[in-house]
Amino acid sequence: MTDYQALENQASMGILPKRDVVIVRGSGARLWDSDGKEYIDCIGGIGTANVGHCHPAVTEAIARQAERLVICPDTFYNDLRAELATALTRVAPEGLDRLFLCNSGTEAVEAALKFARVATGRTGIIAAQRGFHGRTFGALSATWNPKYRAPFEPLVPGFTHVKYNDASAMEESIGDGTAAVILEAVQGEGGVRIGDGAYLNRVAGLCRERGALFIVDEVQTGFGRTGAMFACEHQDLRPDMLCLAKAMAGGLPVGATLCAETVRGVPAMSHGNTFGGGPVVCAAGLATLRVLEEEGLIENARENGAYFRDALAALDAPFVREIRGMGLIIGVEMKGRVTPVLRGLMERGVMALPAGNTVLRFLPPLSITREEIDRVVETVGAVLGSLEA
């Protein structure tokens, strides 16, 4: 049998640490490894598999389009790109009626930062402590964690970070040189921390008053994850730009920066990419939106997310400090390091993520059933019980 771990390690630069498992198949909220072991997936491709792994409507759309046209640069019009752009602006918060298509979340953020500087003629960008916006230079400059930033400094100048959910800190920081404020409605990598509605709306108001643009990063929370199509809907936010990616095309690489009419004056040919808005990805994106709406997955996220959090709370585990979440993005803050919990869950057939050193994060497909949730919670209880014993 081929040793795929050795084969991959031989060619990989080893930048990302890997788990001791080879995943070869997925369906719905389940994964299987090369030995045939089954797992309930609460990683969901790090939040990309909202409609579930290999949803037949998405895989059929991909296969059908791949036989028709695979690549079409943005210098030509394309039928599926036009349809996806129309569909995205239809479901987006009011006023976000134009967009730029790209290939990932970090690219969506990069575009938003560039557009903000052009549209305002200013250079300052304000982001939040614990915020995560990507790892390319502009997005990394907005990201807070020193672990990601330090190896690549100096980064792009003009970025500052202030305390999240603290309106007074933002009020003191937004000035005449501020091009934009970029925030997550829910900080995912930062520990699943929910943005207070009054705070987010105050920041939006400050930006309007002082001539800055308000960018909401929904790369991880978009497309039903929080129990609404977009998390900013919970607080009735009207951002100037909305950054999307991850779950937009059923697992294929994609990103989008949606813009309001306040984002104007971006010169022709000042930004672009090769693969953004490709026909295959657009076909997958259209199928993904149909599945989310027709199969009630957003409602599932809202109802099953509450069920999941209540079931975790009912464990009443002494090792747990706090349970946070919105829909099916859930964080369980531990009183110690989360690594032993992740390891114990995987050994027992459940995949989950960290969000920092002490937070256990769940990002399952929105199609996860209550039976699967019950199994996950039972397994969490068993793992925590073994650690506390």
KEGU-617282 format. One line per 4 residues: number of its first residue (from 1); for each residue x, y, z of N, C-alpha, C, O. Coordinates in steps of 0.05 Angstrom, whole numbers. Layout:
NUM	X:Y:Z:X:Y:Z:X:Y:Z:X:Y:Z | ...;
This chain:
1	17:-24:0:0:0:0:18:25:0:38:26:14 | 9:45:-15:25:70:-17:24:84:10:2:87:22 | 47:94:19:48:109:44:44:139:36:64:153:30 | 19:148:36:13:175:27:24:196:46:31:218:37;
5	26:190:71:37:210:90:67:214:83:76:237:82 | 82:193:79:110:196:72:113:210:45:131:227:42 | 96:203:26:97:215:0:92:245:1:107:261:-12 | 72:253:16:66:281:18:87:296:34:95:319:27;
9	97:284:55:118:297:71:143:301:55:158:321:59 | 149:283:37:173:285:20:172:310:3:192:323:-2 | 148:317:-7:146:339:-26:137:366:-13:140:387:-24 | 125:364:11:114:387:24:136:403:38:156:392:48;
13	132:430:40:151:447:55:146:444:85:162:454:101 | 124:431:93:120:427:122:111:451:137:114:452:161 | 100:470:124:92:495:137:68:491:155:66:502:177 | 49:475:146:25:469:163:28:441:175:32:422:161;
17	26:440:202:27:413:215:3:397:207:-19:407:204 | 7:371:204:-14:353:195:-22:333:217:-5:325:233 | -46:324:216:-55:303:234:-48:276:222:-44:273:198 | -45:257:239:-36:230:231:-59:214:219:-68:194:231;
21	-69:223:196:-91:210:183:-91:218:154:-84:241:147 | -100:200:136:-103:206:108:-133:205:101:-144:184:100 | -145:228:95:-173:229:88:-176:225:58:-163:238:42 | -194:207:51:-197:200:23:-225:203:12:-230:203:-12;
25	-245:206:30:-273:208:20:-290:223:39:-285:223:63 | -311:237:28:-329:251:45:-357:250:33:-361:249:9 | -377:251:51:-405:252:43:-422:264:65:-421:255:88 | -436:286:59:-452:299:80:-434:309:102:-415:325:97;
29	-439:301:126:-423:309:149:-404:287:158:-396:286:181 | -397:268:140:-380:246:147:-354:246:129:-355:255:106 | -333:237:141:-307:232:127:-298:204:132:-305:191:152 | -282:194:113:-269:167:116:-240:170:110:-231:184:92;
33	-224:155:126:-195:155:121:-187:131:104:-203:115:96 | -161:129:98:-151:109:80:-153:81:92:-150:61:77 | -158:79:118:-163:53:130:-192:46:132:-199:25:143 | -209:63:122:-238:58:123:-252:68:148:-276:64:151;
37	-238:81:166:-250:92:191:-267:116:184:-260:133:169 | -291:117:197:-310:138:192:-308:159:214:-303:153:238 | -312:185:207:-311:207:226:-335:225:221:-345:228:198 | -346:237:242:-365:259:239:-348:284:237:-331:290:254;
41	-352:299:216:-335:322:209:-346:348:221:-366:358:211 | -333:358:241:-340:384:252:-319:405:246:-316:426:259 | -303:399:225:-284:418:213:-296:430:188:-294:454:182 | -309:413:172:-323:422:148:-305:437:129:-312:457:118;
45	-280:426:124:-262:439:106:-255:467:116:-252:485:100 | -253:470:143:-250:497:156:-272:516:147:-266:539:138 | -296:506:149:-319:523:143:-327:526:114:-342:544:107 | -317:508:97:-324:511:68:-347:492:60:-360:497:40;
49	-351:470:75:-370:449:67:-397:454:79:-409:435:91 | -408:478:76:-434:484:89:-456:466:78:-474:459:93 | -456:459:53:-477:442:42:-470:412:44:-485:395:35 | -448:406:58:-440:379:61:-420:371:40:-418:383:19;
53	-404:350:46:-384:340:27:-398:327:4:-416:311:7 | -389:334:-20:-398:321:-45:-428:321:-48:-440:300:-55 | -440:344:-43:-469:345:-48:-475:340:-77:-462:352:-95 | -493:321:-83:-497:313:-111:-504:336:-130:-496:336:-153;
57	-519:356:-120:-526:378:-138:-502:395:-145:-500:405:-167 | -483:397:-126:-458:413:-132:-439:397:-149:-429:408:-169 | -435:371:-143:-417:355:-160:-427:352:-188:-412:351:-207 | -454:350:-191:-465:348:-218:-461:374:-234:-454:374:-257;
61	-464:397:-220:-460:423:-233:-431:426:-242:-425:436:-263 | -412:417:-225:-384:419:-231:-378:402:-255:-364:411:-274 | -387:377:-255:-381:358:-277:-393:368:-303:-380:366:-324 | -417:378:-302:-431:387:-327:-416:411:-339:-412:412:-363;
65	-408:430:-322:-394:453:-332:-366:447:-341:-356:459:-361 | -353:428:-328:-325:420:-336:-324:409:-364:-303:410:-377 | -346:398:-373:-347:387:-401:-354:409:-421:-351:405:-445 | -362:432:-412:-371:454:-430:-350:476:-433:-343:484:-455;
69	-340:487:-410:-320:508:-410:-308:510:-382:-323:514:-362 | -282:507:-380:-268:507:-354:-258:535:-346:-262:543:-324 | -246:549:-365:-234:575:-359:-244:596:-378:-246:592:-402 | -250:620:-367:-258:643:-383:-249:668:-369:-262:675:-349;
73	-228:680:-378:-217:704:-363:-238:726:-361:-257:727:-377 | -234:743:-342:-253:765:-336:-253:786:-358:-269:805:-357 | -235:783:-377:-235:802:-400:-257:795:-420:-262:811:-438 | -271:773:-416:-294:765:-432:-318:764:-413:-316:758:-390;
77	-342:769:-424:-366:764:-410:-371:733:-409:-362:719:-427 | -385:724:-389:-391:696:-387:-419:692:-374:-427:707:-356 | -434:672:-384:-461:668:-375:-463:661:-346:-479:673:-331 | -446:642:-337:-448:634:-309:-438:655:-289:-448:657:-267;
81	-417:670:-298:-407:691:-281:-429:712:-277:-433:722:-255 | -443:719:-298:-465:738:-297:-487:728:-278:-499:743:-263 | -494:702:-280:-515:691:-263:-507:690:-234:-523:696:-216 | -481:683:-228:-473:682:-201:-471:710:-189:-480:714:-166;
85	-461:729:-204:-460:757:-194:-488:767:-187:-492:780:-167 | -507:761:-204:-535:769:-199:-546:755:-174:-559:768:-158 | -540:729:-171:-550:715:-148:-538:725:-122:-552:727:-102 | -512:731:-122:-499:740:-98:-510:768:-90:-515:772:-66;
89	-513:786:-109:-523:812:-101:-553:810:-93:-562:827:-78 | -567:790:-102:-595:786:-93:-596:778:-64:-613:788:-49 | -579:761:-55:-580:751:-27:-564:769:-8:-567:765:17 | -548:787:-18:-531:803:-1:-547:824:14:-569:831:6;
93	-536:835:36:-549:858:49:-555:881:30:-540:885:10 | -575:896:35:-584:918:18:-561:937:11:-546:945:29 | -559:944:-14:-540:964:-23:-514:952:-34:-499:967:-47 | -508:927:-29:-484:915:-39:-490:903:-67:-495:879:-70;
97	-490:920:-87:-501:913:-113:-479:910:-135:-486:906:-158 | -453:911:-127:-432:906:-146:-411:888:-132:-410:887:-108 | -395:874:-148:-376:856:-135:-351:851:-152:-351:857:-176 | -331:841:-139:-306:832:-152:-302:803:-144:-302:797:-120;
101	-298:786:-163:-295:757:-158:-266:749:-158:-250:759:-175 | -258:732:-139:-230:724:-137:-230:694:-128:-248:679:-134 | -209:686:-114:-205:658:-110:-203:649:-80:-201:625:-75 | -204:668:-61:-201:660:-33:-210:683:-16:-215:705:-25;
105	-211:677:10:-218:698:29:-197:720:32:-203:744:33 | -171:712:32:-150:732:35:-150:750:10:-143:774:13 | -156:739:-13:-158:756:-37:-181:775:-36:-179:798:-45 | -204:766:-25:-227:784:-22:-220:807:-3:-229:830:-8;
109	-205:801:18:-197:822:37:-177:841:23:-179:866:26 | -157:830:9:-138:847:-5:-152:867:-24:-145:890:-24 | -172:857:-39:-187:875:-57:-201:897:-41:-200:920:-49 | -213:889:-19:-228:909:-3:-209:931:8:-216:954:7;
113	-185:923:17:-166:942:27:-157:961:5:-155:985:10 | -151:950:-18:-143:967:-40:-165:986:-49:-160:1010:-55 | -189:975:-51:-212:992:-60:-217:1015:-40:-223:1037:-48 | -213:1009:-14:-218:1029:7:-198:1052:4:-206:1075:6;
117	-173:1045:-1:-153:1067:-4:-158:1084:-29:-155:1108:-28 | -166:1071:-50:-172:1086:-75:-197:1104:-71:-197:1127:-79 | -218:1092:-60:-243:1106:-58:-242:1130:-39:-256:1150:-44 | -226:1128:-18:-225:1150:2:-202:1168:-2:-202:1191:8;
121	-181:1160:-16:-156:1176:-17:-141:1176:9:-123:1192:12 | -147:1158:27:-134:1155:52:-119:1129:54:-123:1111:37 | -103:1125:74:-86:1101:76:-90:1084:101:-83:1061:102 | -102:1096:122:-103:1082:148:-124:1061:148:-146:1064:138;
125	-118:1038:160:-137:1016:163:-137:1008:193:-116:1004:205 | -161:1006:204:-164:998:232:-177:970:233:-198:965:220 | -165:952:248:-175:925:251:-177:919:281:-170:937:298 | -185:895:288:-190:889:316:-169:869:327:-159:852:313;
129	-164:872:352:-148:852:366:-163:825:365:-187:824:367 | -148:804:361:-158:776:357:-170:772:329:-179:750:323 | -171:793:313:-182:790:286:-164:774:268:-140:774:270 | -177:759:249:-162:744:229:-174:751:201:-198:748:198;
133	-156:759:182:-167:767:156:-151:754:133:-156:760:110 | -132:737:139:-117:724:118:-87:726:122:-78:738:142 | -71:716:103:-42:714:107:-26:726:84:-1:725:85 | -38:737:64:-23:753:45:-17:780:57:-28:787:78;
137	1:796:45:12:819:60:-8:839:70:-7:847:93 | -27:847:53:-47:866:63:-65:854:84:-70:865:105 | -76:830:78:-94:816:97:-79:809:123:-91:811:144 | -54:801:120:-38:795:144:-33:820:161:-32:818:186;
141	-31:843:148:-27:868:163:-52:874:180:-51:887:201 | -76:865:170:-101:869:185:-105:847:206:-119:851:225 | -92:825:203:-93:803:222:-77:810:247:-56:823:245 | -87:802:271:-75:811:295:-53:793:307:-34:803:318;
145	-57:767:305:-40:748:319:-10:751:312:-3:747:289 | 6:758:332:35:762:326:49:737:315:69:739:301 | 38:713:321:50:688:311:50:687:281:68:677:268 | 28:698:268:27:699:239:43:722:228:53:720:206;
149	44:744:242:56:769:231:86:769:233:100:778:214 | 97:761:256:125:766:262:145:756:241:164:770:235 | 141:732:230:161:722:211:164:739:185:184:737:171 | 144:756:180:143:769:154:144:800:156:141:814:137;
153	149:809:180:151:838:184:177:849:172:197:835:170 | 176:875:162:155:894:165:132:889:146:136:882:122 | 108:893:155:84:889:139:76:916:126:91:935:127 | 52:917:115:42:941:101:38:963:122:24:958:142;
157	48:986:119:44:1008:138:16:1018:138:1:1015:119 | 8:1031:160:-18:1044:162:-39:1028:176:-62:1037:177 | -32:1005:187:-52:988:201:-50:991:231:-28:991:242 | -72:993:245:-73:993:274:-95:974:283:-114:968:269;
161	-91:964:308:-110:945:320:-121:956:346:-105:966:363 | -147:954:350:-159:963:375:-176:940:387:-181:920:373 | -184:944:411:-199:923:425:-226:918:412:-240:937:404 | -233:893:409:-259:885:397:-282:890:416:-278:887:441;
165	-305:897:406:-329:902:422:-325:926:441:-339:927:462 | -308:944:435:-303:968:451:-307:992:433:-288:1000:418 | -331:1004:434:-337:1026:416:-320:1051:422:-313:1066:404 | -314:1055:447:-298:1079:454:-270:1077:442:-259:1098:434;
169	-258:1053:442:-232:1050:429:-233:1057:400:-215:1069:389 | -255:1048:387:-257:1054:358:-263:1084:354:-252:1096:335 | -278:1096:371:-284:1124:369:-259:1141:371:-256:1162:357 | -240:1133:388:-215:1147:391:-196:1143:367:-178:1159:363;
173	-201:1122:352:-181:1114:331:-188:1123:303:-170:1129:287 | -214:1125:297:-222:1132:270:-218:1162:266:-229:1178:280 | -201:1169:246:-194:1197:242:-195:1205:213:-205:1190:196 | -184:1228:207:-184:1239:180:-167:1222:161:-172:1224:136;
177	-149:1206:171:-132:1190:154:-141:1161:151:-128:1145:138 | -164:1155:163:-174:1127:163:-189:1122:137:-210:1134:131 | -179:1103:121:-193:1094:97:-215:1075:104:-237:1077:92 | -210:1056:122:-231:1036:128:-226:1023:155:-204:1023:166;
181	-248:1013:166:-247:995:189:-256:967:178:-276:965:164 | -241:946:185:-248:919:178:-252:902:203:-235:901:220 | -276:890:204:-283:874:228:-297:848:219:-309:847:197 | -295:827:235:-312:803:232:-337:807:249:-335:817:272;
185	-359:798:239:-384:798:255:-382:778:278:-393:781:299 | -367:756:272:-360:736:293:-330:730:288:-323:722:266 | -314:734:308:-286:727:306:-282:697:308:-286:685:329 | -276:685:285:-273:655:285:-247:646:296:-246:633:317;
189	-225:652:281:-198:644:290:-192:656:318:-176:644:332 | -204:678:324:-198:692:349:-212:681:373:-212:693:395 | -226:658:370:-238:644:393:-268:643:393:-280:638:413 | -281:647:369:-310:647:366:-322:668:386:-336:661:405;
193	-315:693:380:-325:715:397:-345:731:381:-340:740:359 | -369:734:392:-392:746:378:-391:777:379:-388:788:401 | -393:790:356:-394:819:356:-420:829:367:-442:820:359 | -419:847:386:-443:859:398:-457:877:376:-443:893:363;
197	-483:874:374:-497:889:353:-495:919:356:-491:933:336 | -497:929:380:-495:957:385:-467:967:378:-464:989:366 | -447:952:384:-419:959:378:-415:960:347:-405:980:337 | -424:940:333:-419:939:304:-434:962:290:-423:974:272;
201	-458:967:299:-473:989:287:-461:1016:294:-462:1035:278 | -450:1019:318:-436:1044:325:-412:1048:307:-406:1070:298 | -396:1026:303:-373:1029:285:-382:1037:257:-369:1054:245 | -403:1025:247:-413:1032:220:-420:1061:220:-414:1075:200;
205	-433:1071:241:-441:1099:242:-417:1118:243:-417:1139:230 | -397:1110:259:-373:1126:260:-359:1129:233:-349:1150:226 | -359:1106:219:-346:1107:192:-361:1126:174:-349:1142:159 | -388:1125:174:-403:1143:157:-398:1172:165:-395:1189:148;
209	-398:1178:191:-394:1205:201:-367:1217:193:-364:1240:188 | -346:1199:192:-319:1209:190:-306:1203:162:-282:1206:159 | -323:1193:144:-313:1190:117:-297:1165:112:-284:1163:91 | -298:1146:130:-284:1120:126:-304:1099:116:-328:1103:118;
213	-293:1078:105:-310:1056:96:-310:1033:116:-291:1029:130 | -333:1019:118:-336:998:137:-336:971:122:-354:966:106 | -316:954:128:-314:928:114:-320:907:135:-309:906:156 | -339:889:127:-345:866:144:-334:841:131:-340:835:107;
217	-317:826:145:-305:802:136:-322:778:144:-323:771:168 | -336:766:125:-353:743:130:-343:718:115:-358:701:106 | -317:717:112:-305:694:99:-313:668:113:-319:648:99 | -312:668:140:-319:643:154:-349:642:162:-359:620:165;
221	-362:664:164:-390:664:174:-411:665:152:-435:662:158 | -403:670:128:-423:673:106:-436:648:98:-427:626:104 | -458:650:83:-472:628:70:-484:609:90:-481:585:89 | -498:621:110:-515:606:127:-503:597:153:-517:586:170;
225	-477:600:157:-463:589:180:-475:597:206:-477:581:225 | -484:622:209:-494:632:234:-524:631:238:-535:640:258 | -538:619:218:-567:618:220:-580:640:204:-605:643:205 | -565:656:190:-574:675:170:-556:672:146:-534:662:149;
229	-564:682:123:-547:680:100:-520:692:106:-499:681:100 | -520:716:119:-496:729:128:-499:739:157:-521:748:164 | -478:737:172:-479:743:201:-487:772:205:-501:778:225 | -480:790:187:-486:819:192:-517:824:191:-526:845:200;
233	-532:804:180:-561:807:180:-572:807:208:-593:819:214 | -559:792:227:-570:791:254:-570:818:267:-587:824:284 | -551:836:259:-550:863:271:-559:884:252:-556:908:257 | -571:876:229:-581:895:209:-559:914:200:-564:938:197;
237	-535:903:196:-512:920:187:-514:926:158:-524:909:142 | -505:949:150:-503:957:122:-474:965:116:-468:988:115 | -456:946:112:-428:952:107:-424:964:79:-441:961:61 | -401:978:76:-394:988:49:-382:965:32:-385:965:8;
241	-369:946:46:-359:923:31:-362:898:49:-361:899:73 | -367:876:35:-371:850:48:-352:830:35:-353:825:11 | -334:817:51:-315:798:40:-325:770:45:-332:762:67 | -326:754:23:-338:727:24:-318:707:11:-301:715:-5;
245	-321:682:19:-305:661:7:-314:634:18:-339:629:19 | -296:617:26:-300:591:39:-324:575:28:-320:560:9 | -348:579:39:-371:561:33:-386:569:7:-406:558:1 | -376:589:-7:-390:601:-29:-394:581:-53:-413:584:-68;
249	-377:562:-56:-379:544:-80:-376:515:-72:-364:499:-88 | -386:507:-49:-387:479:-42:-360:466:-37:-358:441:-37 | -339:482:-34:-312:470:-28:-291:478:-49:-268:473:-44 | -299:490:-71:-280:499:-91:-269:526:-83:-282:541:-69;
253	-244:533:-91:-232:558:-83:-246:582:-97:-248:583:-122 | -255:601:-81:-271:623:-91:-271:646:-71:-267:641:-47 | -275:670:-80:-278:692:-62:-293:714:-76:-295:715:-101 | -303:733:-60:-318:756:-72:-316:780:-53:-318:776:-29;
257	-314:803:-64:-315:828:-49:-340:843:-60:-340:853:-82 | -361:845:-43:-385:859:-51:-383:888:-42:-374:894:-20 | -392:906:-59:-388:935:-55:-414:950:-57:-431:944:-74 | -416:971:-40:-438:990:-42:-430:1013:-60:-407:1015:-70;
261	-448:1031:-65:-443:1054:-83:-422:1073:-71:-411:1090:-85 | -416:1071:-45:-396:1088:-32:-368:1080:-42:-349:1096:-38 | -365:1056:-53:-338:1047:-63:-337:1055:-92:-346:1040:-110 | -325:1077:-98:-325:1088:-125:-297:1097:-133:-280:1102:-116;
265	-293:1100:-159:-268:1111:-169:-245:1091:-171:-222:1100:-174 | -251:1065:-170:-229:1046:-173:-222:1045:-203:-238:1038:-219 | -197:1052:-210:-190:1054:-238:-190:1028:-253:-185:1007:-241 | -197:1028:-278:-196:1004:-295:-167:993:-295:-148:1009:-296;
269	-165:967:-294:-140:953:-295:-122:956:-270:-99:948:-270 | -133:969:-249:-118:972:-224:-117:948:-207:-101:946:-188 | -134:928:-212:-134:903:-197:-145:881:-215:-159:887:-235 | -139:857:-209:-149:835:-226:-137:808:-217:-120:807:-199;
273	-146:787:-230:-134:760:-226:-140:743:-250:-156:750:-267 | -128:719:-251:-131:702:-273:-156:684:-271:-171:681:-291 | -160:672:-248:-180:651:-245:-207:660:-233:-226:645:-234 | -208:684:-222:-232:693:-209:-257:693:-227:-255:702:-250;
277	-279:682:-217:-303:680:-233:-302:660:-255:-316:663:-275 | -285:639:-252:-284:619:-272:-310:603:-275:-325:601:-255 | -317:593:-298:-343:580:-302:-349:557:-284:-372:554:-275 | -329:540:-279:-334:516:-262:-341:525:-233:-360:514:-221;
281	-326:544:-223:-331:554:-196:-358:568:-195:-372:565:-175 | -364:583:-215:-390:597:-215:-413:577:-216:-434:581:-203 | -410:555:-231:-431:534:-232:-434:522:-204:-457:517:-195 | -412:517:-190:-413:506:-163:-426:526:-144:-441:519:-127;
285	-420:552:-147:-431:573:-130:-461:575:-133:-476:578:-114 | -471:574:-158:-500:575:-163:-514:551:-151:-535:554:-139 | -502:527:-154:-514:503:-143:-514:505:-112:-533:496:-99 | -493:515:-101:-491:518:-71:-513:536:-61:-526:529:-41;
289	-517:559:-73:-538:577:-65:-566:564:-66:-582:567:-48 | -570:549:-88:-596:535:-91:-600:515:-68:-622:513:-57 | -579:499:-62:-581:479:-41:-587:493:-14:-604:484:1 | -572:514:-8:-576:528:18:-605:537:21:-617:534:43;
293	-617:547:0:-644:558:1:-665:537:0:-684:537:15 | -661:517:-19:-683:498:-23:-683:476:-2:-705:464:3 | -661:470:10:-660:448:30:-662:459:59:-658:443:78 | -666:484:62:-670:495:89:-646:494:107:-649:491:131;
297	-622:495:95:-598:491:111:-592:515:130:-580:511:151 | -601:539:122:-597:562:140:-614:559:165:-605:565:187 | -638:550:162:-656:544:185:-644:522:202:-644:523:226 | -633:501:188:-619:480:203:-597:490:220:-594:482:244;
301	-581:509:209:-558:520:224:-569:535:249:-557:533:270 | -590:549:246:-601:565:268:-612:546:290:-605:549:314 | -628:526:282:-641:509:302:-622:488:313:-621:484:337 | -606:475:295:-588:455:305:-564:467:320:-552:454:337;
305	-557:492:313:-536:505:328:-544:510:356:-528:505:375 | -568:519:361:-578:522:388:-580:496:403:-573:494:426 | -589:475:389:-590:448:401:-562:438:409:-559:427:430 | -543:442:391:-515:434:396:-504:448:421:-493:435:438;
309	-507:475:422:-497:490:445:-510:481:471:-497:479:492 | -536:477:470:-551:469:494:-541:441:504:-538:436:527 | -536:423:484:-527:396:492:-499:397:504:-493:382:522 | -482:414:493:-455:417:504:-457:429:532:-442:420:550;
313	-474:449:536:-477:461:563:-487:440:583:-480:441:606 | -504:422:574:-516:402:592:-495:382:602:-499:369:622 | -472:381:589:-450:364:599:-440:373:626:-431:358:643 | -442:400:631:-434:412:656:-406:402:664:-400:394:686;
317	-388:404:644:-361:393:647:-343:414:662:-342:437:654 | -330:405:684:-313:424:699:-290:435:683:-280:457:689 | -282:421:662:-259:430:645:-267:453:627:-250:465:614 | -293:458:624:-303:479:605:-308:505:620:-321:506:641;
321	-297:527:609:-300:553:620:-325:567:609:-340:580:624 | -329:565:583:-351:580:570:-357:568:543:-339:557:529 | -383:569:535:-391:560:508:-402:584:493:-420:598:503 | -392:590:470:-400:613:454:-408:603:426:-399:582:417;
325	-425:618:413:-431:611:385:-455:625:374:-470:639:388 | -458:622:348:-481:632:334:-486:613:311:-469:610:293 | -510:601:310:-515:580:290:-495:557:294:-491:548:316 | -483:549:272:-464:526:273:-435:535:271:-419:521:259;
329	-428:557:283:-401:564:290:-401:565:321:-413:583:333 | -387:546:333:-389:542:362:-361:540:373:-343:526:363 | -356:554:395:-330:553:409:-334:545:438:-352:556:452 | -319:526:447:-319:517:474:-292:524:487:-272:511:481;
333	-292:543:505:-267:552:517:-261:534:541:-277:530:559 | -237:522:540:-228:504:560:-212:518:582:-204:541:579 | -209:505:605:-192:515:626:-163:506:623:-146:512:639 | -157:492:601:-130:484:594:-127:483:564:-145:491:549;
337	-105:472:555:-100:471:526:-119:451:512:-128:431:524 | -126:458:487:-146:444:473:-135:420:458:-150:402:450 | -109:419:454:-97:398:438:-104:369:447:-111:353:430 | -103:363:473:-110:336:481:-139:329:475:-146:306:470;
341	-157:349:476:-185:345:470:-188:338:440:-202:319:433 | -175:354:423:-176:348:394:-166:320:388:-177:306:371 | -144:313:401:-132:286:396:-152:264:405:-156:244:391 | -163:268:428:-182:248:438:-207:245:421:-217:223:417;
345	-217:268:411:-240:267:393:-234:252:368:-250:235:359 | -211:257:356:-204:244:330:-201:214:335:-210:198:318 | -189:206:357:-186:177:362:-213:164:364:-216:140:358 | -234:179:373:-261:168:377:-279:174:354:-303:169:355;
349	-269:185:331:-285:188:307:-299:215:304:-319:216:290 | -288:236:316:-299:263:312:-276:282:305:-256:283:319 | -280:298:284:-260:318:276:-270:345:285:-292:353:279 | -252:360:299:-258:387:307:-233:404:304:-211:394:298;
353	-236:430:309:-215:450:304:-207:465:330:-224:466:348 | -183:475:332:-178:495:352:-185:523:343:-187:528:319 | -188:542:361:-189:570:355:-172:584:376:-183:596:395 | -146:582:373:-128:590:394:-120:566:411:-127:543:404;
357	-106:571:432:-95:549:448:-115:535:466:-111:512:474 | -137:549:473:-155:538:493:-184:535:483:-202:528:499 | -190:541:458:-218:540:448:-221:518:428:-207:516:408 | -241:500:434:-249:479:416:-271:490:397:-291:501:407;
361	-266:488:371:-284:501:352:-298:480:334:-285:461:325 | -324:483:331:-340:465:314:-351:481:290:-364:502:293 | -345:471:265:-355:483:240:-366:461:223:-356:457:201 | -386:446:232:-396:424:216:-411:433:191:-420:456:190;
365	-415:416:172:-434:422:151:-461:429:162:-469:417:183 | -475:447:149:-501:455:159:-522:433:157:-544:436:169 | -516:412:143:-534:389:140:-531:369:163:-544:349:162 | -513:374:182:-509:356:204:-536:350:218:-552:368:222;
369	-541:325:225:-566:317:237:-564:318:268:-542:319:279 | -587:317:281:-587:317:310:-575:291:320:-562:291:341 | -579:269:306:-566:244:314:-536:246:314:-522:237:332 | -526:259:293:-497:264:291:-487:283:313:-466:278:325;
373	-503:304:318:-495:322:340:-495:307:367:-476:311:383 | -515:290:371:-515:275:397:-490:258:399:-479:256:421 | -481:246:378:-457:229:379:-432:246:384:-415:238:400 | -431:270:372:-409:288:377:-408:296:407:-387:295:420;
377	-431:305:417:-432:314:445:-425:291:464:-411:295:484 | -435:267:459:-429:244:475:-399:239:475:-387:232:496 | -386:242:451:-358:238:449:-342:260:464:-322:254:477 | -351:285:461:-338:306:476:-339:300:506:-319:304:520;
381	-363:292:516:-365:285:544:-346:263:553:-334:265:574 | -343:242:535:-325:221:542:-296:230:543:-280:222:561 | -288:247:524:-260:257:523:-255:274:547:-234:272:560 | -273:293:553:-269:310:576:-268:294:602:-253:301:620;
385	-285:274:603:-285:257:627:-259:242:631:-249:239:654 | -247:234:609:-221:220:611:-198:239:619:-179:231:633 | -201:265:611:-180:284:618:-183:293:647:-163:298:661 | -208:293:657:-213:303:684:-209:281:705:-206:286:729;
389	-208:256:696:-205:233:714:-178:233:729:-173:216:745;
